[in-house]
Amino acid sequence: MKIGVIAEDDSDVAVISEITRTLLRPRVVGFRRFVGGGCGKLRRKCGAWATILVKGGCPWIAVVHDLDEYDEAKLRADLEEAIAPARARVSVVLIPKREIEAWLLYDSHAIASAFREKRVPKIPGQPESLDDPKKCLRDLVHKTYGKVYLHTVHNARIAKYIDTSLLTRAQSFAPHFAFTTAVKNMLH
């Protein structure tokens, strides 16, 4: 059985896949995906993609859409309504505040590990309150390590090392804990 992930780009899929694997351990699941190449196509196609994923053997669906400047309640309602006809056994709409990189900023040790560094960067404030988490992460990596951060490469690496217990502080991540608990219970 596989989890279907619908996201804006491949790096978002990689982050959700890595974090989900960690949360489901020792259980192992596969992943299938659809990537919107941005939020517009994701919103237009997510209903059809969810149906394809469910019919293709993915009883569980996760949709990931950055909040950016959208109204969260409306965005969530629209996405949930779009995927409902797919009739997944369990589904979740994940809306990281601003960008998914906010979640990665909760674990400075994961950032250090991803860049193979011992020095741990100092995370400024509450990551979900940042206006541009991706820029913050880029600047933090450059300032701390003198290295270039590429979200397409480094997001998955950071997610692989992330201590998921730290994500309890990220309000927008809470639905994912419930989703993975439901999936885990079905895998018994």
C-alpha positions in Angstrom: 0.0 0.0 0.0 1.2 3.5 -0.8 0.5 7.0 0.3 -0.4 9.4 -2.5 1.2 12.8 -2.1 0.0 15.8 -4.1 2.3 18.8 -3.7 3.5 22.0 -5.4 7.0 20.6 -6.2 9.2 17.6 -5.9 11.1 19.0 -2.9 7.8 19.2 -1.0 7.1 15.6 -1.8 10.5 14.6 -0.6 10.0 16.5 2.7 6.6 14.9 3.4 7.9 11.4 2.4 10.9 11.6 4.7 9.0 12.9 7.6 6.2 10.4 7.1 8.6 7.5 6.9 10.0 8.6 10.3 6.6 8.9 11.9 5.5 5.5 10.6 8.5 3.5 11.7 8.9 0.6 12.0 6.1 0.3 9.4 7.1 0.8 5.8 5.0 2.3 3.0 5.6 3.5 -0.5 4.7 6.8 -2.1 3.2 7.9 -5.3 3.0 11.5 -6.3 1.6 14.3 -8.4 3.4 17.6 -8.6 1.7 20.8 -9.6 4.7 22.8 -10.5 3.2 25.6 -8.5 0.0 26.2 -6.5 -2.4 27.1 -9.4 -2.1 23.7 -11.2 -2.2 21.9 -7.8 -5.5 23.5 -6.9 -7.0 22.8 -10.4 -5.9 19.2 -10.6 -5.8 17.9 -7.1 -9.2 16.3 -7.2 -8.5 14.4 -10.4 -5.0 13.4 -9.1 -6.4 12.2 -5.8 -8.9 9.9 -7.7 -6.1 8.5 -9.9 -3.9 7.9 -6.8 -6.7 6.1 -4.9 -7.7 4.0 -7.9 -4.0 3.2 -8.4 -3.6 1.7 -4.9 -3.0 4.7 -2.6 -5.8 4.5 0.0 -4.2 7.4 1.9 -3.8 10.9 0.4 -1.8 13.9 1.6 -2.1 17.3 -0.1 0.6 19.8 0.6 0.0 23.5 -0.3 2.0 26.4 1.2 -0.1 29.0 2.8 1.8 31.9 1.1 -0.8 34.8 1.2 -4.0 32.7 1.0 -6.8 32.6 3.5 -6.1 29.3 5.3 -9.7 28.4 6.1 -10.8 28.9 2.5 -7.8 27.1 1.0 -8.3 24.1 3.3 -12.0 23.9 2.6 -11.4 24.1 -1.2 -8.7 21.4 -1.2 -10.7 19.1 1.1 -13.8 19.5 -1.1 -11.7 18.8 -4.2 -10.2 15.5 -2.9 -13.4 14.2 -1.1 -14.8 12.5 -4.2 -11.7 10.3 -4.4 -12.9 8.6 -1.3 -9.5 7.9 0.2 -9.6 5.9 3.5 -7.7 8.7 5.2 -6.7 12.1 3.7 -5.0 15.2 5.0 -4.5 18.7 3.7 -1.3 20.2 5.0 -0.8 23.9 4.8 2.6 25.0 6.1 2.6 28.6 7.3 4.1 30.5 4.3 6.3 27.7 3.1 7.3 24.1 4.0 10.8 25.3 4.9 9.2 26.7 8.2 8.9 23.1 9.4 12.6 22.4 8.6 13.6 25.4 10.7 12.3 23.7 13.8 15.4 21.5 14.1 18.7 23.2 13.9 20.5 19.9 14.5 18.9 18.4 11.4 20.1 21.4 9.4 23.7 20.8 10.7 23.5 17.1 9.9 22.2 17.8 6.4 25.2 20.0 5.7 27.6 17.6 7.5 28.5 20.2 10.1 29.0 20.1 13.8 28.1 23.7 14.4 24.4 24.1 15.0 22.8 27.3 13.5 20.8 29.6 15.7 17.2 29.7 14.4 15.6 33.1 14.6 12.3 33.2 16.5 9.3 31.0 15.8 9.7 29.5 12.3 6.0 29.6 11.4 6.0 33.4 12.0 8.7 34.1 9.4 7.6 35.9 6.3 10.0 34.0 4.0 11.2 30.7 5.6 13.0 29.6 2.4 15.0 32.8 2.3 15.7 32.6 6.1 17.0 29.0 5.7 19.2 30.0 2.7 20.6 33.0 4.6 21.1 30.9 7.7 23.1 28.2 5.9 25.2 30.8 4.1 25.9 32.8 7.2 26.6 29.7 9.4 28.5 27.5 7.0 29.4 29.6 4.0 27.5 27.0 1.8 24.8 27.4 -0.8 21.4 26.1 0.2 19.3 24.6 -2.6 15.8 23.7 -1.6 15.6 21.0 -4.3 18.6 19.2 -2.8 18.7 20.1 0.9 15.1 20.0 2.0 14.9 16.2 1.8 18.3 15.9 3.5 17.1 18.1 6.4 13.8 16.2 6.6 15.7 12.9 6.8 17.4 14.0 10.0 14.5 16.0 11.6 13.4 15.2 15.1 9.7 15.0 14.5 9.0 15.6 18.2 10.1 19.2 17.6 7.4 19.6 15.0 4.8 19.5 17.8 5.6 23.3 18.1 4.5 23.8 14.5 0.7 24.3 14.7 0.3 23.7 10.9 2.0 20.3 11.2 -0.5 18.9 13.8 -2.9 17.4 11.1 0.0 15.3 9.8 0.5 13.7 13.2 -3.2 12.7 13.2 -2.9 11.4 9.6 0.1 9.2 10.2 -1.4 7.8 13.4 -4.5 6.8 11.4 -2.4 5.2 8.7 -0.3 3.4 11.3 -3.4 2.0 12.9 -4.6 0.7 9.6 -1.3 -1.0 9.0 -1.7 -3.3 12.1 
